[in-house]
Amino acid sequence: RLEEFLKKEVDLELSVLPDFEERVIDFSEVEQRMNSLNTIPAPCAPVINPQAPNAATGTSLRVCWGLFSDDTVEWYQLCYKPVSNERCSEEQAEHMLKVKETYCTITNLLPNTQYEFWVSALNASGISPPSERAVYVTAPSPPTIKTKKILSCENAALVCWESRDINPVDSYTVEL
């Protein structure tokens, strides 16, 4: 039977014309639902704090910042570079760190050096504008006492030292 059926020519013409071209699909309900979804906006610019007392050593700085809004933030992008009058050098290069908290301790810095910091906030919707830039300074290196030049008597002592810092130091504290 199958063999006989396959030998026959079958007419597959439709008796009714399809009306697909005339059908208009209404997406208004889908569009309304899409617009009602609560999307998260990109965060506002963070505010970087000025350098806090005791936030520096000779080779590290602790940088803090915050937000003035209730933005959703997944992480922060902290950027920094040394402040210098020189044109371009490897020491002058910008560095970038990915940070989860609103603070970061940066290490392996040069003593008695100014660094410029700025931060941006990021979430799934995008990146915020960068914060204002803030300048932080690492502590100077301890001076080297010139032991061969120390003089003393009953009521006084003369102690000489030299700084290993390139930049001038504002003051020294001598402890006895």
C-alpha positions as CSV (number, residue, x, y, z in Angstrom):
1,R,0.0,0.0,0.0
2,L,2.8,2.4,0.9
3,E,4.4,1.8,-2.5
4,E,1.1,2.6,-4.3
5,F,0.6,5.8,-2.2
6,L,4.1,7.1,-2.9
7,K,3.5,6.7,-6.7
8,K,0.5,9.0,-6.6
9,E,0.8,12.7,-7.1
10,V,-0.6,14.6,-4.2
11,D,-1.9,18.2,-4.5
12,L,-0.9,20.2,-1.4
13,E,-2.6,23.5,-2.4
14,L,-4.4,25.2,0.4
15,S,-8.1,25.9,-0.2
16,V,-8.0,29.0,2.0
17,L,-5.5,31.8,1.5
18,P,-3.3,32.5,4.5
19,D,-3.9,35.9,6.2
20,F,-0.5,36.3,7.8
21,E,0.4,39.6,6.0
22,E,-2.7,41.3,7.4
23,R,-2.1,40.4,11.0
24,V,-0.6,43.1,13.2
25,I,1.1,42.0,16.4
26,D,0.4,44.2,19.4
27,F,3.6,44.6,21.6
28,S,2.1,47.3,23.8
29,E,1.6,44.9,26.7
30,V,5.2,43.6,26.4
31,E,6.5,47.2,26.2
32,Q,4.5,48.2,29.2
33,R,6.0,45.3,31.3
34,M,9.5,46.1,30.1
35,N,9.1,49.8,31.2
36,S,7.8,48.8,34.6
37,L,11.0,46.8,35.4
38,N,13.0,48.6,38.0
39,T,16.4,49.3,36.4
40,I,19.4,50.3,38.5
41,P,21.0,53.6,37.4
42,A,24.7,54.1,37.1
43,P,26.2,55.4,40.4
44,C,27.0,59.0,41.1
45,A,30.6,60.2,41.5
46,P,32.1,59.2,44.8
47,V,33.7,61.8,47.2
48,I,37.3,61.2,48.0
49,N,38.3,62.2,51.6
50,P,41.4,64.4,52.3
51,Q,44.4,62.6,53.8
52,A,43.7,61.7,57.5
53,P,46.4,62.1,60.1
54,N,48.6,59.0,60.6
55,A,47.3,57.6,57.3
56,A,50.8,57.4,55.8
57,T,54.1,55.6,56.3
58,G,57.2,56.1,54.2
59,T,56.0,53.5,51.7
60,S,52.2,53.3,52.1
61,L,49.0,55.5,52.1
62,R,45.5,54.7,53.3
63,V,42.9,56.4,51.0
64,C,39.2,56.6,51.9
65,W,36.1,57.8,50.0
66,G,32.3,57.7,50.3
67,L,29.0,58.2,48.4
68,F,26.4,60.9,49.1
69,S,23.7,58.7,47.6
70,D,22.2,55.3,48.1
71,D,23.6,54.1,44.8
72,T,24.1,50.4,44.2
73,V,27.9,49.8,43.8
74,E,29.5,46.5,42.9
75,W,33.1,47.8,43.1
76,Y,35.3,50.9,42.9
77,Q,38.1,51.8,40.5
78,L,40.8,53.6,42.4
79,C,43.4,55.4,40.3
80,Y,46.6,57.1,41.4
81,K,49.8,58.6,40.1
82,P,52.8,60.4,41.6
83,V,52.6,64.2,41.3
84,S,55.7,65.5,39.4
85,N,56.8,68.4,37.4
86,E,58.6,66.0,35.0
87,R,56.9,65.2,31.7
88,C,56.4,61.4,31.3
89,S,58.3,58.6,33.0
90,E,57.5,55.1,34.2
91,E,57.3,56.5,37.8
92,Q,54.7,59.0,36.5
93,A,52.4,56.2,35.1
94,E,48.8,55.9,36.3
95,H,47.9,52.9,38.4
96,M,44.4,51.4,38.8
97,L,43.0,49.1,41.5
98,K,39.7,47.3,41.7
99,V,38.4,47.7,45.3
100,K,35.2,46.4,47.0
101,E,35.4,48.6,50.1
102,T,35.4,52.4,50.4
103,Y,39.0,52.4,51.5
104,C,42.3,51.0,50.3
105,T,45.9,50.9,51.6
106,I,48.4,51.4,48.7
107,T,51.9,50.0,49.3
108,N,55.3,50.1,47.6
109,L,55.2,53.9,47.3
110,L,58.2,56.2,47.5
111,P,58.9,58.1,50.7
112,N,58.1,61.8,51.1
113,T,56.2,61.8,47.7
114,Q,52.9,63.4,46.7
115,Y,50.4,61.1,45.0
116,E,47.2,62.2,43.3
117,F,44.1,59.9,43.8
118,W,40.7,59.7,42.2
119,V,37.9,57.0,42.4
120,S,34.9,55.9,40.3
121,A,32.0,53.6,41.3
122,L,30.7,50.8,39.0
123,N,27.6,48.7,38.8
124,A,25.9,46.6,36.1
125,S,24.5,49.8,34.5
126,G,27.8,51.5,34.1
127,I,30.6,53.6,35.6
128,S,30.2,56.9,37.6
129,P,32.1,60.1,36.8
130,P,35.4,60.2,38.6
131,S,35.7,61.9,42.0
132,E,37.6,65.1,42.5
133,R,41.3,64.4,42.7
134,A,43.0,64.5,46.1
135,V,46.7,64.7,46.9
136,Y,48.2,62.5,49.6
137,V,51.8,62.5,50.8
138,T,53.9,59.6,52.1
139,A,55.9,60.1,55.3
140,P,59.6,61.0,54.8
141,S,62.3,58.4,55.3
142,P,64.0,58.5,58.7
143,P,67.2,60.5,58.6
144,T,70.6,59.0,59.0
145,I,72.5,60.1,62.1
146,K,76.1,61.0,61.5
147,T,77.6,59.2,64.5
148,K,81.2,60.5,63.9
149,K,79.9,64.1,64.2
150,I,78.1,63.7,67.6
151,L,79.5,65.9,70.3
152,S,78.4,66.1,73.9
153,C,79.3,67.7,77.2
154,E,77.7,67.7,80.7
155,N,74.7,69.9,79.7
156,A,74.3,69.6,76.0
157,A,74.7,67.3,72.9
158,L,75.2,68.1,69.3
159,V,73.6,65.5,67.0
160,C,73.9,65.8,63.2
161,W,71.9,63.9,60.6
162,E,71.2,63.9,56.9
163,S,68.0,63.3,55.0
164,R,67.7,60.6,52.4
165,D,64.7,62.3,50.9
166,I,64.8,64.1,47.6
167,N,61.9,66.5,48.6
168,P,62.4,68.9,51.5
169,V,61.2,67.8,54.9
170,D,59.1,70.3,56.9
171,S,60.5,69.5,60.3
172,Y,62.3,66.9,62.5
173,T,61.5,65.7,66.0
174,V,64.4,64.7,68.2
175,E,63.7,62.4,71.0
176,L,66.0,61.8,74.0
